[in-house]
């Protein structure tokens, strides 16, 4: 296995990680921004106010996108396992 193969597998795994993390992070970012605007409007300086809305939205996104995320992970793992003989020898 040469360095080019290792770099290629690492790049593909990072792509899968970014694709899987994007929906969760973006939804949490949007909810946090909305809560921050609400806090700025009402002048509420409670740091933990955004925790529960973010937790709720992340749970919803995980339930909605969970099957898709699982199929992406399983597909990547299957492709990786199928390429092992070619990478080794």
C-alpha positions as a Markdown table, in Angstrom:
| # | Residue | x | y | z |
|---|---|---|---|---|
| 1 | Unk | 0.0 | 0.0 | 0.0 |
| 2 | Unk | 1.6 | 3.2 | -1.1 |
| 3 | Unk | 1.2 | 6.7 | 0.2 |
| 4 | Unk | -1.1 | 7.8 | -2.6 |
| 5 | Unk | -3.6 | 5.1 | -1.6 |
| 6 | Unk | -3.5 | 6.1 | 2.1 |
| 7 | Unk | -4.1 | 9.8 | 1.1 |
| 8 | Unk | -7.0 | 8.8 | -1.1 |
| 9 | Unk | -8.7 | 6.7 | 1.5 |
| 10 | Unk | -8.2 | 9.5 | 4.1 |
| 11 | Unk | -9.6 | 12.1 | 1.7 |
| 12 | Unk | -12.7 | 10.0 | 1.0 |
| 13 | Unk | -13.3 | 9.4 | 4.7 |
| 14 | Unk | -13.0 | 13.1 | 5.4 |
| 15 | Unk | -15.6 | 13.8 | 2.7 |
| 16 | Unk | -18.0 | 11.3 | 4.2 |
| 17 | Unk | -17.5 | 12.8 | 7.6 |
| 18 | Unk | -18.2 | 16.3 | 6.3 |
| 19 | Unk | -21.3 | 15.2 | 4.4 |
| 20 | Unk | -22.6 | 13.4 | 7.5 |
| 21 | Unk | -21.9 | 16.2 | 9.9 |
| 22 | Unk | -23.2 | 19.1 | 7.8 |
| 23 | Unk | -27.0 | 18.7 | 8.4 |
| 24 | Unk | -26.5 | 18.5 | 12.2 |
| 25 | Unk | -24.1 | 21.4 | 12.4 |
| 26 | Unk | -26.0 | 23.6 | 10.1 |
| 27 | Unk | -29.3 | 23.1 | 11.8 |
| 28 | Unk | -27.7 | 23.7 | 15.2 |
| 29 | Unk | -26.1 | 26.8 | 13.8 |
| 30 | Unk | -29.4 | 28.2 | 12.5 |
| 31 | Unk | -31.2 | 27.5 | 15.8 |
| 32 | Unk | -28.4 | 29.1 | 17.8 |
| 33 | Unk | -28.5 | 32.2 | 15.6 |
| 34 | Unk | -32.3 | 32.5 | 16.0 |
| 35 | Unk | -32.1 | 32.1 | 19.8 |
| 36 | Unk | -29.2 | 34.6 | 19.9 |
| 37 | Unk | -31.3 | 37.2 | 18.0 |
| 38 | Unk | -34.2 | 36.5 | 20.4 |
| 39 | Unk | -31.8 | 37.1 | 23.4 |
| 40 | Unk | -30.5 | 40.3 | 21.8 |
| 41 | Unk | -34.0 | 41.6 | 21.3 |
| 42 | Unk | -35.3 | 40.8 | 24.8 |
| 43 | Unk | -31.9 | 41.4 | 26.5 |
| 44 | Unk | -32.0 | 38.0 | 28.2 |
| 45 | Unk | -28.4 | 37.1 | 29.1 |
| 46 | Unk | -28.9 | 33.4 | 29.9 |
| 47 | Unk | -26.2 | 31.3 | 28.4 |
| 48 | Unk | -28.1 | 28.0 | 28.7 |
| 49 | Unk | -31.2 | 29.2 | 26.9 |
| 50 | Unk | -30.0 | 28.0 | 23.5 |
| 51 | Unk | -29.1 | 24.5 | 24.8 |
| 52 | Unk | -32.6 | 22.9 | 24.7 |
| 53 | Unk | -33.7 | 24.2 | 21.3 |
| 54 | Unk | -30.4 | 23.0 | 19.8 |
| 55 | Unk | -30.8 | 19.7 | 21.5 |
| 56 | Unk | -34.3 | 19.3 | 20.2 |
| 57 | Unk | -33.4 | 20.3 | 16.6 |
| 58 | Unk | -30.4 | 18.0 | 16.6 |
| 59 | Unk | -32.6 | 15.1 | 17.8 |
| 60 | Unk | -35.1 | 15.8 | 15.0 |
| 61 | Unk | -32.4 | 16.0 | 12.4 |
| 62 | Unk | -30.9 | 12.8 | 13.6 |
| 63 | Unk | -34.3 | 11.0 | 13.4 |
| 64 | Unk | -35.0 | 12.5 | 10.0 |
| 65 | Unk | -31.6 | 12.0 | 8.4 |
| 66 | Unk | -30.5 | 9.0 | 10.4 |
| 67 | Unk | -31.4 | 6.3 | 7.8 |
| 68 | Unk | -29.6 | 8.3 | 5.1 |
| 69 | Unk | -26.6 | 8.8 | 7.3 |
| 70 | Unk | -26.5 | 5.1 | 8.1 |
| 71 | Unk | -26.7 | 4.2 | 4.4 |
| 72 | Unk | -23.8 | 6.5 | 3.6 |
| 73 | Unk | -21.6 | 5.0 | 6.3 |
| 74 | Unk | -22.5 | 1.5 | 5.4 |
| 75 | Unk | -21.9 | 2.2 | 1.7 |
| 76 | Unk | -18.5 | 3.8 | 2.4 |
| 77 | Unk | -17.5 | 0.8 | 4.6 |
| 78 | Unk | -18.6 | -1.7 | 2.0 |
| 79 | Unk | -16.6 | 0.1 | -0.8 |
| 80 | Unk | -13.6 | 0.3 | 1.5 |
| 81 | Unk | -13.7 | -3.4 | 2.4 |
| 82 | Unk | -14.2 | -4.4 | -1.3 |
| 83 | Unk | -11.0 | -2.4 | -2.2 |
| 84 | Unk | -8.8 | -4.0 | 0.5 |
| 85 | Unk | -7.4 | -6.7 | -1.7 |
| 86 | Unk | -6.5 | -4.2 | -4.4 |
| 87 | Unk | -4.9 | -1.8 | -1.9 |
| 88 | Unk | -2.8 | -4.5 | -0.3 |
| 89 | Unk | -1.4 | -6.3 | -3.3 |
